[in-house]
Amino acid sequence: MKYAGAVLIMSGIVVVLVGALLYCGCNLSWLGKLPGDIRVVRPGYSFYFPITTTLVVSAVISLVLFLMRIFR
């Protein structure tokens, strides 16, 4: 249970930091517009699937969890 508590605390800190950055006006306009993101816009219809953005976010989260595991 001690490990689960530490993971929840670290996750909360990360969420608060990201929220503070977004609140302060950190410009992340590139995040949803990476090359490889699928966007189809037609009259009366639009579809957006951020596949590259999803891969980048997944890689960052995996790296953070890996570093947390090494330095615990």
SVG drawing of the C-alpha trace seen along z (x, -y; Angstrom):
<svg xmlns="http://www.w3.org/2000/svg" viewBox="-23 -33 41 35">
<polyline fill="none" stroke="black" stroke-width="0.4" points="0.0,0.0 2.9,-2.3 3.9,-2.1 0.3,-2.8 0.2,-5.9 3.5,-7.2 2.2,-6.7 -1.0,-8.6 0.9,-11.4 3.3,-11.7 0.4,-11.5 -1.4,-14.3 1.7,-16.5 2.1,-16.0 -1.5,-16.9 -1.2,-20.0 1.9,-21.1 0.4,-20.6 -2.8,-22.5 -0.6,-25.4 1.3,-25.5 -2.0,-25.6 -3.5,-28.2 -0.5,-30.5 -0.7,-30.5 1.9,-28.0 1.4,-27.7 1.0,-24.1 -0.7,-24.8 1.6,-22.3 0.4,-19.4 -2.6,-18.6 -1.1,-19.5 1.8,-17.2 2.7,-15.6 0.9,-12.2 -2.3,-13.4 -5.2,-12.5 -7.6,-15.3 -10.5,-15.1 -12.7,-18.2 -15.6,-18.1 -18.7,-20.2 -20.9,-19.2 -18.4,-16.6 -15.1,-16.7 -12.9,-13.9 -9.8,-14.2 -7.6,-11.4 -4.3,-12.6 -2.3,-9.4 1.2,-11.0 0.2,-13.2 -1.0,-10.0 2.3,-8.3 4.3,-11.2 2.3,-11.6 2.5,-7.8 6.3,-7.9 6.6,-10.8 4.4,-9.0 6.4,-5.8 9.7,-7.7 8.5,-9.4 7.3,-6.0 10.5,-4.4 12.6,-7.1 10.3,-6.9 11.0,-3.2 14.8,-3.6 15.1,-6.4 12.7,-5.0"/>
</svg>
